[in-house]
Amino acid sequence: VYIPWYQRDQAPRVSRWFTYLLNKFVLHGNWCQEDGCMDDGAKPWDWTGSVDIYKQWLKRAKMVKYGQCWVFAGILVSALRSLGIGSCVVTNYNSAHGRPPYNKGIDDFYVRKGKKFVKHSNTKESIWNFHVWNE
């Protein structure tokens, strides 16, 4: 997989390609919550920087386990900055996430006495405590 030659002079396209390539070939994501489900790799919260991830990937020539949004953001910002493409990590707290069918918002999401309930049919929508991505 290569970045098409006609997109290589477009920083936004190169950035999107790197997002794809890192997710497909460098770092394996894992959002499981069961005990032991990440025992065959490093837990996302154990990483302290992107250098160790890249070293492990280069040494083993296979995907590194495991990452979540903030780890993916860290390795992407490192890759893009190494190419001279300006990038930064952005963190959002109380991050709303919709699911299909999308309607561009989280509808009628309430909290009463510490309990969450949803007043619409798309019950897969959620509000995460935080989410991280790149600009």
C-alpha positions, -999 to +999 in steps of 0.1 A: +000+000+000+014+033-011+002+069-009-008+077-045+017+100-061-009+126-070-018+130-033+016+133-019+017+171-021-015+174-001-009+174+036-045+165+045-045+135+022-011+123+034-024+127+070-055+106+062-033+079+045-011+078+076-041+074+098-051+044+077-016+029+074-008+031+112-042+016+120-038-012+095-001-021+099+015-006+130-009-006+161-037-029+169-066-013+187-083-030+217-113-016+237-122-048+256-131-046+292-128-083+303-099-094+326-070-108+306-081-097+272-049-077+267-025-101+283-008-109+249+004-073+245+009-040+263-022-023+277-028+011+261-023+030+293+012+014+298+027+033+268+046+064+277+055+075+241+055+066+205+092+057+202+088+024+220+058+015+198+078+022+166+109+003+179+088-027+187+071-025+153+104-023+134+120-051+155+092-076+151+078-065+117+042-070+129+015-050+145+021-039+180-006-047+207-025-025+220-037+010+216-067+032+221-075+067+208-047+086+227-021+061+217-031+063+180-031+101+183+005+099+197+019+077+170+002+097+142+015+131+155+050+116+157+048+103+121+034+135+107+058+158+125+088+137+114+077+145+078+074+182+086+036+181+086+022+202+114+000+181+137-013+182+173-032+160+196-067+172+207-086+160+237-123+164+242-140+157+276-176+144+278-173+134+242-206+125+225-204+096+200-233+088+176-240+056+159-259+048+127-284+061+118-266+094+122-285+126+127-256+149+137-262+148+174-269+130+206-307+132+212-323+135+246-295+121+267-303+126+304-288+118+337-312+114+367-299+105+401-267+092+386-285+070+361-283+074+323-312+068+301-319+076+265-353+088+252-349+077+216-346+046+196-308+048+189-296+034+222-260+028+210-252+065+212-230+074+241-210+100+259-175+090+267-155+105+295-129+117+269-118+112+233-085+121+216-077+127+179-054+147+157-055+180+139 
